[in-house]
Amino acid sequence: MKVGIIGLGRMGEGMSRRMIKAGIEVHGYRNNVKKAEEQYEKGYISGYTTSLESLVQVVHNGTGVFGDESRSPGIFMMVVPAETVEDTLNELLQFCVEGDIIIDHGNSNFKDSRRRAEQLAKLGIQYIDCGTSGGVYGLERGYCLMVGGANFAVSACAPIFRALAPGIGSASRTDPLSHETSAEHGWLHCGPPGAGHFVKMVHNGVEYGIMQAYAEGFNILHEANAGAAYVAAGDAEVAPMDNPEDYQYDIDCAEVAELWRRGSVVGSWLLDLTADVLRGDRELSKFDGGVSDSGEGRWTVHAAVDLGVPAPVISTALFERFNSRRLGDFANRVLNGMRYMFGGHHVR
């Protein structure tokens, strides 16, 4: 089996290496030719090209030189940022032919994926949306794949998904006596076009909520010794701490993270990563506290509103990311102004 991969950053490289290990021939395209050469020399890709046109040629016939009669359908994987998918796809389509399959591994909006699949179907080209979780750790751990697309196209790409997924041994089986499913191996055909990115969108919304809960919990632990340094303000601007002696615990957050990783119901891979970063820098001094949101959290909240489904945790986690970037500063200044005008309250 032969595939072409567009995007050979850390994630794309990891995916290529897993496929090669599974016996799949992987030809890559990236703008940085020097990096591509290094990846080829290390055996991370089977070959590389300097243009999308030549990538399509190589995948179609393996030589890079062909007549129309020698073409065979090809499979092309896009591992590029969501904001570049449209341009990459439009360029790729200049060279693809009827029967080709394009897999989008980016975090595209599921509505865009549905639209693209409908457009490409008119050209006889199949578009698979594949929500991919695993990031830079996917090479070692495998990738969780949430797939949307036509049945026959997904079936044709099943060897790719099996090569990328973690495998059944990555988690204990819920029902050891039942028939094995692809989900137990780490990939799932979620439904028609758009379904894969819809499931991945909600996955990332859940991720927002979990991460926010961890962050808030560790912040409470971090501030648990505030009572030791507490001095009553002596004015009405700050609510007093009723019992400062209750909050005089100098808790080591890094050690708590290590503790919770072992036998606790809140243990998870995200907690593993948290423990790792805290171990290196207990005050996390290299971070400024401004947290980005890449889109999926917003789309999840939009979907919840469209569906009339309550999602207060995910919504709050999203809004906290806005707040972390000081996007609420003007609102806070409005509050300052109102309090000053009606009560002469000074800014704290």
N, C-alpha and C positions, 0 to 999 in steps of 0.2 A: 504494500500500500504506500502511496506517495501523497504528500500534502505540501502546500505552500503556506508559509506563515509570514504575516506582515506585522512587524513589531517584535523586536528581539531585545527588549529591555530585560530587567531581572525576571519579570513574570513570564514573558514570552520565551526567554532562554530556558527557564525551568521547565516549561511545557514541552519545548523541543527536546530537551534531554530525556524527559520521561517517555516521549513517543519513540525516540531512537532506541532507548533501552528495550522497548516493546517490539522492536523490529520494523518500525514505520520509517520510511525515508522522508526526511524533512528538509525542504529547501526554503531558505529565508530571504527576506528583503528588509533592509534597514538603510537609513540615510547615511549612517556612519560606516563607511566601507572598512576603515581600519578596524573598528570593533567587530564587524562581521568576519573579517579575515581571522582575527584572534579566536572568535567562537568556532570557526571552521577548523582551525589548526588544533583546537582542543577537543574536537569531536562533538561539540555541542549542537552542530547542525550538519546535515549531509552535504550541503552546498549553499551558496548564496548568489544573489544577483544584485545588479545595481539599478534596476528599474522594475516596475510592476509588470511591464510588458514582457520582459525577459523571464520574470518569475512564472507568469502564466504559460509561456512557451515551454519552460523546463518541466513544469508539472504536467502539461498536456502530453508531452512525448519524450521527455527525458534527455533530449539532445540540445534543445534551444534553437534548432533550425527545423522548420517543418512546413509542409504544405497543408492546406485545409483538409485534405483527405486523410492526413495522418493524425489529426487531433482526437484526443479522447477526453471525456469529461474530467474535470479536476475539482479538488476540494481545497478551499482557501480559508485560512483562519486569520481573522483580524484581532490582534491583541494591542489595540491602540486606545488612547483616551476617548471618552464618549464625545467630546467636542470635535474630534477629528474624524469620527466614523463616517460622516456624510461625505466629506471630501475624498477620503480614502476609497470609499465604496464607489463613488462616481468615477474616479480614475480607474479603478479595477475593472469596472463594467465595460470600459472601452475595449477590453481585451478578452473578456470571458465569452463563453459560447453556451448555447442551449445545453442543458444537462448538468452544468456546473453547480456546485454547492458552495455557498459562502457562509461561514460561521462567525458571528459577532460575539466575541468574548468580553467586550467592554461593558460598562454599566450604562447602557443606553436606556432611555425611557421606553417602557413597553409599548406605548402608543406609536413611537417612532418605528419600533421593530415591526409592529403590525403593518404600518404603512409601507415600509421597505419590502416586506415579504409580498405584499399585494402587488407592488410595482414590479418586482423581479419575477414574480410568477408569470406575468404577461410576456416576459422575455424567455420563459422556459428555464429560468434559473431559480434554484431553491435557496431561501434565506433562513438560516437557523439562528435564533437568539439563544445564547448560552451564558446565563448568569454564572460567573465563576468566582468562587470564594477560596481563599488560600494564600493569596498574595505571594510575597517573597519566600514564604515557608512551604509553598506548594511542591517544590522540587522534592523535598524530603518527605513531607506528610501526604502529598497528593492534593488534588483540587476537588472541592465539592461543586458539582455541576448541575445547574438547573436549566433544563433544555426545553425550548419551544420550537415547533416546526412540524412540517408534514411527516406522516409516519414513515414513508419510504426513504425520505432524506435522512431522518434521524437514524433509521436502521442502517443506512449505508455508512454513517459516521460512527456507529457503535464501537468499532475497534479503537477509534481515537478517544472516545469518552472512557472506555475501559482502561486505556493506557494512562490517562490523566487522573482518574479517580483514585482515592486512597485504597480501595479494595475492602473486601468483607472483613478482613482481620483488624481493621482500624478501630472497631468498636464491637462490644459484645452484642450478640443477636438478641433482639427483644423476644422472639419466639424461635428457639433453636430447632424446633420440629417442623416449622413451616417451610414452604418453598422459597428459595432465595429470590430476591427481587433486585433490580438494578439499583434501587435506592440504598440497599444494604451494602452495595459496592461503592456508593458515593456519587452516583449520578441518576437523574430521573427525567424521563420525558414527561414534562408537566402538562402538556397540552399543545394546542395549535400555536401558530406564530404569535409571539408576544407573551405567552404564558411563562416562558423561562425567565424573561426579564421582569415580569410581574412578581414572580416568587422571589427573585433576587432582590427586588425593590423592598418587599416586606421584610426579607431577611436582614437587610441593612437597617431598616427602621427598628427592628428588634435589637439589633446591635447598638443603635443609638441609645435605646432605653437601658440596656444592660450596662453599657459603659458609663452612662450618667449615674446610675445607682452606685457602681463601684466608686466613682469619683466623689460623690457626695458622702458616702460612708467613710472613705479615707480622710476626707476633709474634716469630718467630725472628730475622728481619732487624732488628727494632726493638731486640732485646736483644744484637745481635752485638758490641757494644762493651763488654760487661760485664767483659771481662778487663782493660780499662784502669783500672777503679776497683776491681779485686778485691783484697781483703785476706784472707789466710788466717784462718779463724775460730779456729783453734787449739783446737778441741774436737771431740767426737765427734757433735755434734748435726747438723752440716751436712757433707755430703760435699764434700771440697775440689775445686776446679777444677784438674785435672791440669796443664793448660798454659794459663795465662791469656793468654800472648802469642798464642795461636791465635785469640783472640776480642777483637780490638781494631780492629774495623771500624765506623766511624761511617757507616752506610748510610742514605741518604735514601729512606725507603719510598715517598714520593710520586713520586720520580723513577723508582724501580724499577717502580711500577705503570704509569707512562707508558711505560716501556721494554717491559714485557711485553705491552702492548696492540698492539705493532707487530711482527708476524711470529712471535710466540711461539705454541706449541701450547696454552698455557693462557689465551690471549686469549678474552674473552667480554664480553657486555653487563654482567654482574655486575662484571667487572674494570673496565670503563669507569666504572661508578658508584663503585667503590672509589677509583679514581684521582681522580675528581671531588671526593669528600668529603675525601680526604687533601690535595688541593691547597688546599682552603679552611682546613684545620686539621690540621697534620701530627701533632699529639698527640691529636687527636679529643677534646679536652678537654670538649666539651659533652655527651658521652655518659658514662653511669655504668657501662657494661659489663654491665648486666642485660638479657638478651635474652629476649624473649617467645616463646612457641610458641602458635600460634593453633589447633592441633588436628590439622592434616593430617599433621604428623610423627608424632604419637602413633598416628593411625589407620593410617599406613603400616606402622609397627612392629607394630601389632596384626595387620594383614593378613599380614605376613611370618610371624608366629608361627602364625596360623591355617593358612597354606599350607605351613608347614614350610620356608620359604625363608630362607637366611641373608642378613641385611642388617646386617652389623656397622658399616659406615660411617654409615648413616642412623641406626642406634640410638645410636651414640656421639655423633653430632651432636646428637641430641635430648637425651641425658643431659647434654651440656655446656651446653645452654641451661638445664636445671634448675640445674646447678652455678653458672652465671653469676648466678643470682638468689639465691645463697647457701642453696639448699635442702639442701645437703650439710653445712652448718655443724655440725649436731648430730653427724653421723657423724664429722666431724673432731675434735670435742671428745671423743667416745668414744675415738678413737685416741690423743688426747693423754692421756686418763686411763689407758688401758691401759699406754702407754709409761712414764708416770710411776710407776705402781704396780709394774710388773715390773722397771724398770731405773732409776728415779729420774730419768728424762729430763725436762728442763725444756721448757716450751713455747717454740717458735721463732716 
